[in-house]
Amino acid sequence: MGCLQSSEKEEKPALTDLNTEAPKKVDPRLPFESYRQLFNLKNSWKSVARKLESAAKDNLKRFLKEYPQHKAIHRDLKKFDDDEKMYASDAFEMAAMSVYNTFDMAMDKIDGNVDESIAAFQRAGRMHSKVKDFNVEFFKDMEESFIEAAREILQDRFNDATEKNFRLLYQFACQEMIVGYNKAVGGGNAPNRV
């Protein structure tokens, strides 16, 4: 009574592997070796994005201190003789934010739609093709200030792996901006890497 015969015992469902999803893959057009790198970069970028204006201004300020000759190709910045007035200007903020808005847009799509990330960087490259006296080598010049601005935002969370991921991102961006620039000036798809 009330007892199940051994043949009538309910079978327990087999324990299933809860992690049945295939590991996420990195789009082969991206420079990352593993999805973990991309995942960590995205998480680090979220911290930068929360302070986007500050990071953007810090980046451009460092960049122009390191490469003052680049100020001359910024039509809205070259009119400033006093750096402090320039840093406080709307023109400076707009120039700084245009760089970081491009990165932010690209980072927003980098995991799900790499085509849109590539398109964002290539648009930036095409835009630079209209700048008088611009050379694609100039894209590379901003790498160190970009890294230092990220280091400033992330503080103790900025380690060797984080630096590597940000460098990979920046180099990928440069490569795609150069493609966009070359397409705009009639040079086709050639990567013309810096």
Rosetta blueprint (number, residue, H / E / L):
1 M L
2 G L
3 C L
4 L L
5 Q L
6 S H
7 S H
8 E H
9 K L
10 E L
11 E L
12 K L
13 P L
14 A L
15 L L
16 T L
17 D L
18 L L
19 N L
20 T L
21 E L
22 A L
23 P L
24 K L
25 K L
26 V L
27 D L
28 P L
29 R L
30 L L
31 P L
32 F L
33 E L
34 S L
35 Y H
36 R H
37 Q H
38 L H
39 F H
40 N H
41 L H
42 K H
43 N H
44 S H
45 W H
46 K H
47 S H
48 V H
49 A H
50 R H
51 K L
52 L H
53 E H
54 S H
55 A H
56 A H
57 K H
58 D H
59 N H
60 L H
61 K H
62 R H
63 F H
64 L H
65 K H
66 E H
67 Y L
68 P H
69 Q H
70 H H
71 K H
72 A H
73 I H
74 H L
75 R L
76 D L
77 L L
78 K L
79 K L
80 F L
81 D L
82 D L
83 D H
84 E H
85 K H
86 M H
87 Y H
88 A H
89 S L
90 D H
91 A H
92 F H
93 E H
94 M H
95 A H
96 A H
97 M H
98 S H
99 V H
100 Y H
101 N H
102 T H
103 F H
104 D H
105 M H
106 A H
107 M H
108 D H
109 K H
110 I L
111 D L
112 G L
113 N L
114 V H
115 D H
116 E H
117 S H
118 I H
119 A H
120 A H
121 F H
122 Q H
123 R H
124 A H
125 G H
126 R H
127 M H
128 H H
129 S L
130 K L
131 V L
132 K L
133 D L
134 F L
135 N L
136 V L
137 E H
138 F H
139 F H
140 K H
141 D H
142 M L
143 E H
144 E H
145 S H
146 F H
147 I H
148 E H
149 A H
150 A H
151 R H
152 E H
153 I H
154 L H
155 Q H
156 D H
157 R H
158 F L
159 N L
160 D H
161 A H
162 T H
163 E H
164 K H
165 N H
166 F H
167 R H
168 L H
169 L H
170 Y H
171 Q H
172 F H
173 A H
174 C H
175 Q H
176 E H
177 M H
178 I H
179 V H
180 G H
181 Y H
182 N H
183 K H
184 A H
185 V L
186 G L
187 G L
188 G L
189 N L
190 A L
191 P L
192 N L
193 R L
194 V L
